Amino acid sequence: MSGGRCLVHGVAWKDSAVERGKRLLLFFLAYFGGVLTILSPCILPVLPFVFSRSDQPFRKSGLPLLAGMTVTFALVASLATIGGGWVVRANQFGRIAALVLFGIFGLTLLFSSLAELLSRPFVRLGNKFAQSPGSGPSVANSFLLGMGTGLLWAPCAGPILGIILTGAALGGTSTRTAVLLLTYAAGAATSLAVALLVGGRAFSAMKRSLGAEEWIRRILGVAVLAGVVAIGFGLDRGILTRLSLTSTSSLEQRFVDRIHPGQPKNSATPGSGDDAYSGPATLPDLSGATAWINSAPLTPASLRGKVVLIDFWTYSCINCLRTLPYIKAWNEKYKDSGLVIIGVHTPEFPFERDEANVRKAVRDLGIVYPVAMDSNYGIWKSFNNEYWPADYFIDATGRVRYHYFGEGDYDKSEAEIRSLLAETNHKPLPDTPTTIAATGAEAAADSSDALSPETYLGYDRAAGFASIEDFDDDTPRIYHMPAALKLNQWALVGKWTDWYQIASLNSPTGSIVYRFHARDLHLVLGPAKDGKPIRFRVTIDGKAPGANHGVDTDENGYGTVTENRLYQLVRQQGTVQDRTFRIDFLGPGVQAYAFTFG
């Protein structure tokens, strides 16, 4: 959100004939992205389990294994888009069980006499998977082995898989989401099948020429056990995913950009009506609103004859908060001249979908004009919007005449309002200067000296993370500080679970440290899930902030997380330079989302 704009990363699902063609294209992209997965380092831990059966008939062994892997991955990923944390926890237990089975499987491959010497139930189950040298492969056992592989598979979420999952998050999970995930997994299975067929022929040739079946089994056993160890210690989601064997994400992204150019683009500068415009020509239907605040539902018909300003915002976005003083001033100044402002509140984080939270934010921020809650992104998609904040200026006939994305150029925006009002009512307009008295987080940013970017703490978009330990996605882990932080690096300290969008504190105390360069530092925070407030203390370069404290801290750096919102923690009064920010939480359960600066 810093730097003037904030983008949403996702796909807007639509129902026109053109969009149906785009959806077919997305199915192709999903399959293509799955095929590319074999080139990605994150597939490496799965390969030993797949190739452990490369010396057996593909139709009865390799094919059922890949089918089980594909179905299980698609099922778990589909449930994760709707089920939240309980699915993640269930999958963790499934991973542990699968690791145990594969450990037994690897040992029976490594030691052919082990199945005969051991008779415990787990070993017998592992022996069914392993198959003795003289028995034929079982389709059912191969399928079950594939299901275990699917539970262990942690694929790299490149742009194509990201499109699928984010589309589900924004537009709601549906059968189409599950089919897309199945298509992605089928693409991965296709490339693995080719590799398995080639590997099977190679192993058969080796056995015919060298009589080396026994030592091949032992090599495969070592490979399987190595895969178990790698996954058990999290290497599949840590070191391996950081190896640059093949940059499949960049390849996928170039492919997406070429044939699906409608994706959001990053920009650090505001955009005006002079930019290429891809939105609607007229005011679209507003029936996508999930609730209305300060007004009954409004429609294009009821707004005919009025000049309308549509302002896309969300209450934890610092850029949106800094534009609010101007939006509120224009409403007060021109509401009697025919201007209607509609704030379209489209959420970025889950807590911003809650109507009670939004109503409280509207009340606390002093917003009196109509607010349409757009929790399902219906209005956002009808405008083909990509930014927070985004303003659309509509004349009395319903035509979109001007747009502006981001902060700034307020005089030009007000001039557009006055021009449209003058066209409509031909009456004198208020000529008093528009006075803005913004304080706290709503005060204008010191953009010339803000060198730190918006930084998300959830692993989906995290950048600059520098704790000694790698992220262990969706799993509690103890993190430690590195010896030093470079500018715009940050670290977790204590036991945290890093989720898709959130970092959640598990230990009784914990900290976040950030090396930043800006006048203002904000952090989007929420209390524990039970709503219990959480005290914290902020330091700057190891000292209490004093006069440099933000509106949500005192001079000693103390404050309390009481609700889900943006907290201003630092406002430097003197020379802006590189500083080390630290926030120590004095209780468990805090939810941390994103840093913003100004």
LUMKEFI-639674 format. One line per 4 residues: number of its first residue (from 1); their letters; for each residue x, y, z of C-alpha. Coordinates in Angstrom, 2 decimals, padded with zeros to 5 digits. Layout:
# LUMKEFI-639674
NUM) a) X,Y,Z | ... $
//
This chain:
# LUMKEFI-639674
1) msgg) 000.00,000.00,000.00 | 002.95,002.36,000.43 | 004.14,004.23,-002.59 | 000.71,005.38,-003.69 $
5) rclv) -001.06,002.16,-004.71 | -001.86,-001.25,-003.44 | -002.69,-004.12,-005.79 | -004.85,-007.12,-005.32 $
9) hgva) -003.30,-010.29,-006.73 | -006.03,-012.44,-008.17 | -008.41,-013.27,-010.95 | -011.80,-011.66,-011.44 $
13) wkds) -014.25,-014.37,-012.52 | -016.89,-013.13,-014.97 | -019.67,-014.82,-016.90 | -019.55,-013.29,-020.38 $
17) aver) -018.75,-015.34,-023.49 | -015.34,-013.69,-023.63 | -014.67,-014.64,-020.04 | -015.67,-018.25,-020.72 $
21) gkrl) -012.90,-018.30,-023.30 | -010.51,-016.90,-020.72 | -011.51,-019.61,-018.26 | -010.70,-022.27,-020.84 $
25) llff) -007.34,-020.60,-021.25 | -006.87,-020.74,-017.48 | -007.44,-024.50,-017.54 | -004.68,-024.75,-020.13 $
29) layf) -002.42,-022.57,-017.97 | -003.14,-024.77,-014.95 | -002.13,-027.89,-016.86 | 000.95,-026.18,-018.33 $
33) ggvl) 002.01,-024.95,-014.88 | 001.66,-028.48,-013.52 | 003.84,-029.88,-016.31 | 006.53,-027.33,-015.39 $
37) tils) 006.50,-028.49,-011.76 | 008.95,-031.32,-012.53 | 011.57,-028.66,-013.33 | 011.13,-027.02,-009.94 $
41) pcil) 013.35,-027.89,-006.94 | 010.34,-028.42,-004.67 | 009.40,-031.62,-006.52 | 012.72,-033.27,-005.61 $
45) pvlp) 011.63,-034.85,-002.29 | 008.70,-036.55,-004.05 | 010.77,-038.11,-006.84 | 012.24,-041.00,-004.77 $
49) fvfs) 008.73,-042.22,-003.92 | 007.69,-042.05,-007.57 | 010.83,-043.70,-008.94 | 010.79,-046.44,-006.28 $
53) rsdq) 008.40,-048.28,-008.61 | 010.05,-047.46,-011.89 | 011.13,-051.12,-012.31 | 007.52,-052.37,-012.26 $
57) pfrk) 004.82,-052.35,-014.97 | 003.63,-048.79,-015.49 | -000.04,-049.67,-016.01 | -000.38,-051.56,-012.71 $
61) sglp) 002.11,-049.62,-010.62 | 003.22,-046.19,-011.87 | -000.14,-045.09,-013.28 | -002.20,-045.85,-010.13 $
65) llag) 000.51,-044.21,-008.00 | 000.34,-040.99,-010.03 | -003.47,-041.09,-009.99 | -003.51,-041.38,-006.20 $
69) mtvt) -001.03,-038.52,-005.88 | -003.06,-036.29,-008.23 | -006.44,-036.91,-006.57 | -005.08,-036.48,-003.03 $
73) falv) -003.28,-033.23,-003.83 | -006.34,-031.76,-005.57 | -008.61,-032.80,-002.69 | -006.37,-031.35,000.05 $
77) asla) -005.75,-028.11,-001.87 | -009.49,-027.71,-002.57 | -010.38,-028.24,001.09 | -007.68,-025.75,002.11 $
81) tigg) -009.42,-022.98,000.13 | -012.58,-023.40,002.22 | -011.61,-025.19,005.40 | -008.91,-022.95,006.87 $
85) gwvv) -006.77,-024.07,009.76 | -008.45,-027.41,010.52 | -007.55,-028.73,007.07 | -003.96,-027.62,007.56 $
89) ranq) -003.78,-029.41,010.91 | -005.41,-032.55,009.46 | -002.93,-032.55,006.60 | -000.05,-032.25,009.08 $
93) fgri) -001.20,-035.50,010.77 | -001.54,-037.10,007.32 | 002.00,-036.04,006.45 | 003.35,-037.60,009.64 $
97) aalv) 001.52,-040.88,008.99 | 002.74,-040.91,005.39 | 006.34,-040.29,006.53 | 006.14,-043.27,008.88 $
101) lfgi) 004.83,-045.53,006.12 | 007.44,-044.35,003.65 | 010.17,-044.84,006.24 | 009.11,-048.48,006.60 $
105) fglt) 008.80,-048.74,002.82 | 012.35,-047.44,002.35 | 013.79,-049.85,004.91 | 012.11,-052.84,003.27 $
109) llfs) 013.60,-051.78,-000.05 | 017.02,-051.38,001.53 | 016.93,-054.70,003.45 | 015.08,-057.43,001.58 $
113) slae) 014.99,-059.73,004.61 | 013.44,-057.12,006.91 | 009.84,-058.00,006.04 | 010.45,-061.64,007.02 $
117) llsr) 012.18,-060.81,010.32 | 009.73,-058.17,011.58 | 006.07,-058.88,012.19 | 004.63,-055.75,013.79 $
121) pfvr) 001.51,-054.23,012.14 | 003.22,-051.15,010.75 | 005.93,-053.28,009.22 | 003.35,-055.58,007.64 $
125) lgnk) 001.62,-052.53,006.15 | 004.95,-051.23,004.90 | 005.69,-054.69,003.45 | 002.42,-054.51,001.44 $
129) faqs) 003.66,-051.26,-000.07 | 007.16,-052.58,-000.61 | 006.15,-055.80,-002.45 | 008.52,-058.71,-002.16 $
133) pgsg) 010.75,-059.32,-005.17 | 008.72,-062.28,-006.38 | 005.25,-060.78,-006.11 | 003.49,-058.71,-008.72 $
137) psva) 002.48,-055.09,-008.25 | -000.96,-054.29,-006.82 | -003.05,-051.48,-008.36 | -004.74,-050.76,-005.01 $
141) nsfl) -001.44,-050.61,-003.11 | 000.10,-048.39,-005.77 | -002.88,-046.03,-005.56 | -002.54,-045.86,-001.75 $
145) lgmg) 001.18,-045.20,-002.14 | 000.26,-042.34,-004.48 | -002.14,-040.94,-001.88 | 000.71,-040.85,000.62 $
149) tgll) 002.88,-039.08,-001.94 | 000.12,-036.52,-002.50 | 000.06,-035.73,001.23 | 003.82,-035.15,001.19 $
153) wapc) 003.85,-033.05,-001.97 | 004.51,-029.36,-001.28 | 004.50,-027.82,-004.79 | 005.93,-024.38,-005.54 $
157) agpi) 003.03,-021.93,-005.73 | 004.09,-020.12,-008.88 | 001.93,-017.53,-010.65 | -000.40,-020.09,-012.27 $
161) lgii) -001.19,-022.01,-009.07 | -001.38,-018.61,-007.29 | -004.05,-017.49,-009.79 | -006.15,-020.57,-009.02 $
165) ltga) -005.94,-020.28,-005.23 | -006.40,-016.50,-005.14 | -009.31,-016.72,-007.55 | -010.94,-019.10,-005.06 $
169) algg) -010.21,-016.70,-002.19 | -011.73,-013.73,-003.99 | -014.60,-015.30,-005.88 | -015.49,-018.16,-003.57 $
173) tstr) -014.53,-021.80,-003.79 | -016.49,-023.77,-006.39 | -016.41,-026.96,-008.40 | -014.39,-025.03,-010.98 $
177) tavl) -011.67,-024.37,-008.39 | -011.41,-028.08,-007.59 | -011.27,-028.97,-011.29 | -008.53,-026.36,-011.87 $
181) llty) -006.49,-027.81,-009.02 | -007.03,-031.30,-010.39 | -005.89,-030.04,-013.81 | -002.74,-028.55,-012.26 $
185) aaga) -001.98,-031.83,-010.47 | -002.68,-033.80,-013.67 | -000.11,-031.68,-015.50 | 002.47,-032.51,-012.86 $
189) atsl) 001.53,-036.20,-013.06 | 001.95,-036.14,-016.85 | 005.55,-034.97,-016.69 | 006.27,-037.44,-013.87 $
193) aval) 004.71,-040.25,-015.93 | 007.05,-039.50,-018.82 | 010.01,-039.52,-016.47 | 008.78,-042.73,-014.86 $
197) lvgg) 008.43,-044.49,-018.22 | 011.92,-043.45,-019.24 | 013.32,-044.43,-015.85 | 011.57,-047.79,-015.95 $
201) rafs) 013.12,-048.68,-019.29 | 016.53,-047.59,-018.04 | 016.23,-049.76,-014.92 | 015.06,-052.76,-016.97 $
205) amkr) 018.05,-052.42,-019.28 | 020.40,-052.22,-016.30 | 018.94,-055.37,-014.76 | 019.19,-057.30,-018.03 $
209) slga) 022.77,-056.31,-018.68 | 024.16,-056.26,-015.16 | 021.89,-058.45,-013.09 | 021.78,-055.62,-010.59 $
213) eewi) 018.20,-055.84,-009.28 | 019.18,-056.14,-005.62 | 021.48,-053.14,-005.49 | 019.01,-051.07,-007.53 $
217) rril) 016.41,-051.82,-004.83 | 018.89,-050.71,-002.18 | 019.68,-047.46,-004.02 | 015.95,-046.78,-004.28 $
221) gvav) 015.58,-047.54,-000.56 | 018.31,-045.04,000.31 | 016.63,-042.45,-001.95 | 013.24,-043.00,-000.29 $
225) lagv) 014.74,-042.68,003.21 | 016.59,-039.53,002.14 | 013.28,-038.12,000.92 | 011.62,-038.96,004.25 $
229) vaig) 014.42,-037.21,006.15 | 014.26,-034.15,003.85 | 010.51,-033.77,004.28 | 010.62,-034.56,008.01 $
233) fgld) 013.07,-031.71,008.60 | 011.22,-029.30,006.32 | 013.88,-029.19,003.64 | 011.23,-029.63,000.96 $
237) rgil) 009.76,-026.24,001.87 | 012.98,-024.55,002.90 | 016.35,-025.09,001.27 | 015.11,-026.97,-001.80 $
241) trls) 012.55,-024.30,-002.71 | 015.32,-021.71,-002.62 | 017.57,-023.55,-005.03 | 017.68,-021.92,-008.45 $
245) ltst) 017.87,-025.07,-010.57 | 015.20,-023.75,-012.92 | 013.22,-020.55,-012.53 | 009.83,-022.05,-013.33 $
249) ssle) 008.03,-019.12,-011.71 | 009.58,-016.62,-014.09 | 008.84,-018.92,-017.05 | 005.22,-019.30,-015.93 $
253) qrfv) 004.92,-015.57,-015.29 | 006.19,-014.67,-018.78 | 003.70,-017.13,-020.26 | 000.85,-015.67,-018.19 $
257) drih) 001.80,-012.09,-019.09 | 001.90,-012.92,-022.80 | -001.46,-014.64,-023.18 | -003.36,-013.31,-020.15 $
261) pgqp) -002.33,-009.64,-020.01 | -005.13,-008.50,-017.74 | -003.24,-009.23,-014.54 | -002.44,-006.40,-012.09 $
265) knsa) 000.85,-004.61,-012.58 | 003.00,-003.16,-009.81 | 003.48,000.58,-009.81 | 005.02,002.94,-007.30 $
269) tpgs) 003.47,006.06,-008.80 | -000.13,007.27,-008.87 | -002.21,006.92,-012.03 | -004.55,009.53,-013.44 $
273) gdda) -007.22,009.84,-016.07 | -004.41,010.15,-018.60 | -003.54,006.44,-018.08 | -004.91,003.78,-020.41 $
277) ysgp) -008.37,003.01,-019.03 | -009.77,-000.52,-019.03 | -012.81,-000.04,-016.80 | -016.49,000.36,-017.68 $
281) atlp) -017.75,003.27,-019.81 | -020.75,003.81,-017.53 | -021.52,003.30,-013.87 | -022.05,-000.47,-013.46 $
285) dlsg) -024.62,-002.14,-011.28 | -023.88,-001.95,-007.54 | -025.89,-005.02,-006.56 | -022.66,-006.85,-005.72 $
289) ataw) -022.56,-004.99,-002.39 | -022.91,-007.34,000.58 | -024.17,-004.56,002.89 | -024.71,-000.79,002.89 $
293) insa) -023.63,001.60,005.65 | -025.01,005.15,006.06 | -027.48,004.59,003.21 | -030.10,002.34,001.69 $
297) pltp) -028.84,000.42,-001.36 | -028.08,002.74,-004.29 | -028.46,001.95,-007.98 | -027.36,003.63,-011.24 $
301) aslr) -030.99,004.61,-011.82 | -031.33,006.28,-008.41 | -028.06,008.17,-008.98 | -029.03,009.50,-012.42 $
305) gkvv) -028.76,013.30,-012.40 | -026.06,013.24,-009.70 | -022.29,013.50,-009.99 | -020.90,010.36,-008.38 $
309) lidf) -017.45,009.65,-006.94 | -016.74,005.93,-006.39 | -013.85,005.53,-003.94 | -012.40,002.01,-003.55 $
313) wtys) -010.80,001.68,-000.12 | -010.17,-000.71,002.76 | -009.75,000.41,006.32 | -006.31,-001.09,007.05 $
317) cinc) -004.72,000.46,003.92 | -002.50,003.40,004.85 | -002.84,004.98,001.39 | -006.63,004.85,001.73 $
321) lrtl) -006.47,006.40,005.19 | -004.35,009.29,003.88 | -006.88,010.07,001.11 | -009.86,010.03,003.50 $
325) pyik) -009.45,013.64,004.73 | -009.86,014.87,001.14 | -012.80,012.55,000.36 | -014.58,013.65,003.54 $
329) awne) -013.88,017.33,002.82 | -015.29,017.06,-000.72 | -018.40,015.36,000.61 | -018.99,018.14,003.13 $
333) kykd) -018.30,020.89,000.59 | -020.25,019.60,-002.43 | -023.01,017.29,-001.11 | -025.58,020.11,-001.43 $
337) sglv) -024.41,020.82,-004.99 | -025.26,017.35,-006.30 | -022.18,015.27,-005.44 | -022.73,011.73,-004.09 $
341) iigv) -019.67,009.91,-002.77 | -019.82,006.14,-002.36 | -016.99,004.46,-000.52 | -016.67,000.90,-001.82 $
345) htpe) -015.01,-001.07,000.95 | -013.26,-004.04,-000.69 | -011.28,-006.11,001.85 | -007.65,-007.12,001.60 $
349) fpfe) -007.42,-009.17,004.81 | -010.04,-011.60,006.19 | -011.00,-009.42,009.17 | -012.04,-006.64,006.78 $
353) rdea) -014.90,-008.82,005.53 | -016.60,-008.66,008.94 | -019.47,-006.18,008.83 | -019.14,-005.27,012.51 $
357) nvrk) -015.45,-004.40,011.99 | -016.20,-002.23,008.96 | -019.09,-000.43,010.68 | -016.85,000.38,013.64 $
361) avrd) -014.09,001.64,011.31 | -016.55,003.84,009.41 | -017.77,005.29,012.70 | -014.28,005.79,014.16 $
365) lgiv) -013.02,007.44,010.95 | -015.92,009.88,010.85 | -017.26,008.74,007.47 | -020.85,009.91,006.93 $
369) ypva) -021.32,009.29,003.19 | -022.66,005.94,001.87 | -020.35,002.94,002.12 | -020.97,-000.22,000.10 $
373) mdsn) -019.36,-003.32,001.58 | -017.86,-005.28,-001.30 | -016.74,-008.38,000.61 | -017.18,-010.69,-002.39 $
377) ygiw) -015.39,-008.32,-004.82 | -018.54,-007.95,-006.93 | -018.26,-004.19,-007.49 | -014.45,-004.40,-007.73 $
381) ksfn) -014.77,-006.85,-010.60 | -017.47,-004.84,-012.36 | -015.05,-001.90,-012.48 | -012.14,-004.15,-013.49 $
385) neyw) -010.32,-002.43,-010.65 | -006.81,-003.32,-009.48 | -005.86,-000.71,-006.86 | -006.47,000.68,-003.39 $
389) pady) -007.27,003.54,-003.32 | -008.99,004.08,-006.69 | -011.40,006.89,-007.55 | -013.87,006.92,-010.46 $
393) fida) -015.66,010.18,-011.36 | -019.09,009.73,-013.01 | -021.20,012.47,-014.61 | -024.94,013.00,-014.26 $
397) tgrv) -025.70,010.75,-017.25 | -023.80,007.82,-015.69 | -020.66,008.03,-017.84 | -017.24,007.45,-016.26 $
401) ryhy) -015.39,010.65,-017.11 | -012.20,010.48,-015.07 | -010.29,008.12,-012.80 | -007.36,008.36,-010.40 $
405) fgeg) -005.37,005.56,-008.73 | -003.36,006.14,-005.56 | -002.64,009.25,-003.53 | -001.94,012.80,-004.66 $
409) dydk) -003.14,015.30,-007.30 | -006.04,016.26,-005.05 | -006.41,019.68,-006.69 | -006.90,018.03,-010.08 $
413) seae) -009.46,015.60,-008.67 | -011.40,018.42,-007.06 | -011.27,020.37,-010.33 | -012.87,017.37,-012.06 $
417) irsl) -015.64,017.30,-009.46 | -016.32,021.00,-009.95 | -016.34,020.65,-013.74 | -018.87,017.79,-013.65 $
421) laet) -021.08,019.66,-011.16 | -020.98,022.79,-013.29 | -022.15,020.77,-016.30 | -025.04,019.37,-014.32 $
425) nhkp) -026.69,022.17,-012.35 | -025.23,025.42,-013.79 | -025.30,026.93,-010.31 | -022.54,028.68,-008.42 $
429) lpdt) -020.37,026.26,-006.51 | -018.79,026.82,-003.09 | -015.66,028.87,-003.67 | -014.13,028.51,-000.21 $
433) ptti) -010.74,026.79,-000.15 | -010.77,023.11,000.77 | -008.99,022.92,004.10 | -007.46,019.63,005.21 $
437) aatg) -006.49,019.06,008.83 | -005.19,015.52,008.82 | -003.53,014.07,011.89 | -002.15,010.71,012.96 $
441) aeaa) -002.14,008.01,010.30 | -004.26,010.21,007.99 | -001.52,012.86,007.70 | 000.26,013.08,004.34 $
445) adss) 003.33,010.88,003.92 | 006.88,012.13,003.67 | 007.29,010.26,000.38 | 010.63,011.83,-000.49 $
449) dals) 012.29,010.10,002.46 | 010.35,006.82,002.61 | 012.78,004.16,001.38 | 011.05,001.14,002.90 $
453) pety) 008.32,-000.69,000.95 | 005.10,-002.23,002.13 | 006.06,-005.62,003.60 | 003.73,-008.55,004.13 $
457) lgyd) 004.43,-011.05,006.92 | 002.43,-013.99,005.54 | 004.53,-016.30,003.40 | 002.45,-015.71,000.25 $
461) raag) 003.97,-012.26,-000.38 | 006.69,-012.01,002.25 | 009.91,-010.27,001.18 | 013.04,-009.38,003.11 $
465) fasi) 012.60,-012.13,005.72 | 015.96,-012.68,007.48 | 015.47,-014.86,010.56 | 018.09,-017.58,010.89 $
469) edfd) 015.40,-020.22,010.21 | 013.44,-020.47,006.97 | 009.67,-020.20,006.96 | 007.93,-023.43,007.91 $
473) ddtp) 004.61,-022.68,006.23 | 001.49,-023.13,008.40 | 003.56,-024.84,011.11 | 004.69,-023.48,014.52 $
477) riyh) 008.43,-022.85,014.59 | 010.92,-021.08,016.85 | 012.70,-018.23,015.04 | 015.88,-016.35,016.02 $
481) mpaa) 017.44,-013.02,015.06 | 020.40,-012.94,012.67 | 023.58,-011.16,013.74 | 022.50,-008.03,011.85 $
485) lkln) 019.73,-006.80,009.57 | 020.24,-004.92,006.33 | 017.89,-002.13,005.27 | 014.35,-003.46,004.68 $
489) qwal) 015.08,-006.83,006.21 | 012.97,-008.14,009.09 | 012.92,-011.09,011.43 | 010.62,-012.99,013.76 $
493) vgkw) 011.79,-013.87,017.27 | 010.05,-016.53,019.35 | 007.62,-019.27,018.38 | 005.42,-018.20,015.47 $
497) tdwy) 003.20,-019.82,012.88 | 003.56,-018.12,009.52 | 000.34,-018.52,007.56 | -000.60,-017.49,004.01 $
501) qias) -001.40,-013.88,005.02 | -000.64,-013.77,008.74 | 002.13,-014.38,011.25 | 000.65,-015.61,014.54 $
505) lnsp) 002.53,-015.70,017.85 | 002.41,-019.04,019.69 | 004.85,-018.45,022.57 | 004.05,-016.35,025.68 $
509) tgsi) 006.22,-013.57,024.30 | 007.70,-012.83,020.91 | 009.07,-010.04,018.74 | 009.27,-008.64,015.21 $
513) vyrf) 012.34,-006.63,014.21 | 012.59,-004.45,011.07 | 015.42,-002.30,009.71 | 013.62,000.62,008.03 $
517) hard) 014.04,004.12,006.58 | 010.92,006.30,006.76 | 009.30,008.95,008.91 | 006.29,006.77,009.79 $
521) lhlv) 006.05,003.05,010.52 | 002.69,001.28,010.67 | 001.83,-002.35,011.34 | -001.51,-004.06,010.69 $
525) lgpa) -002.24,-006.12,013.81 | -005.04,-008.07,015.43 | -005.59,-009.50,018.93 | -005.71,-013.17,019.81 $
529) kdgk) -008.49,-015.25,018.27 | -010.45,-015.06,021.53 | -010.36,-011.24,021.29 | -008.12,-010.82,024.33 $
533) pirf) -006.09,-007.55,024.11 | -002.32,-007.93,023.87 | 000.15,-005.45,025.31 | 003.33,-004.60,023.44 $
537) rvti) 006.39,-002.39,023.68 | 008.19,-000.64,020.82 | 011.86,000.36,020.74 | 013.87,002.26,018.11 $
541) dgka) 017.56,001.37,017.99 | 017.12,-000.36,021.34 | 015.63,002.69,023.12 | 012.17,003.95,023.98 $
545) pgan) 010.79,006.09,021.12 | 010.23,009.21,023.21 | 008.99,012.01,020.95 | 009.17,009.63,017.96 $
549) hgvd) 006.27,007.50,019.17 | 003.22,006.97,016.97 | -000.41,007.64,017.85 | -000.81,004.04,019.09 $
553) tden) 002.18,004.06,021.44 | 003.27,006.27,024.33 | 006.68,007.84,024.87 | 007.91,004.66,026.56 $
557) gygt) 006.79,002.62,023.55 | 003.87,000.83,025.22 | 000.58,000.14,023.51 | -002.19,-002.46,023.25 $
561) vten) -003.60,-004.46,020.35 | -007.34,-004.31,020.93 | -008.82,-004.84,017.44 | -007.89,-005.72,013.88 $
565) rlyq) -006.61,-002.54,012.23 | -003.56,-000.51,011.22 | -001.47,000.76,014.15 | 000.84,003.77,013.80 $
569) lvrq) 003.85,002.84,015.94 | 006.53,005.35,014.89 | 006.46,008.97,013.70 | 009.99,010.39,013.68 $
573) qgtv) 010.29,014.07,014.52 | 013.90,014.67,013.57 | 016.18,013.56,010.76 | 014.99,010.43,009.00 $
577) qdrt) 017.67,007.77,008.77 | 018.05,003.99,008.89 | 016.62,002.71,012.16 | 016.03,-000.67,013.79 $
581) frid) 012.45,-001.07,014.93 | 011.51,-003.76,017.43 | 008.09,-004.63,018.82 | 007.93,-007.03,021.77 $
585) flgp) 004.54,-008.64,022.38 | 003.83,-009.38,026.03 | 001.29,-012.13,025.43 | 000.55,-014.93,022.97 $
589) gvqa) -001.86,-014.96,020.03 | -001.19,-011.65,018.28 | -001.91,-011.63,014.52 | 000.55,-009.59,012.40 $
593) yaft) -000.24,-008.84,008.74 | 001.83,-006.13,007.07 | 004.18,-003.16,007.56 | 003.54,000.10,005.74 $
597) fg) 005.60,003.30,005.77 | 005.25,006.98,005.01 $
//
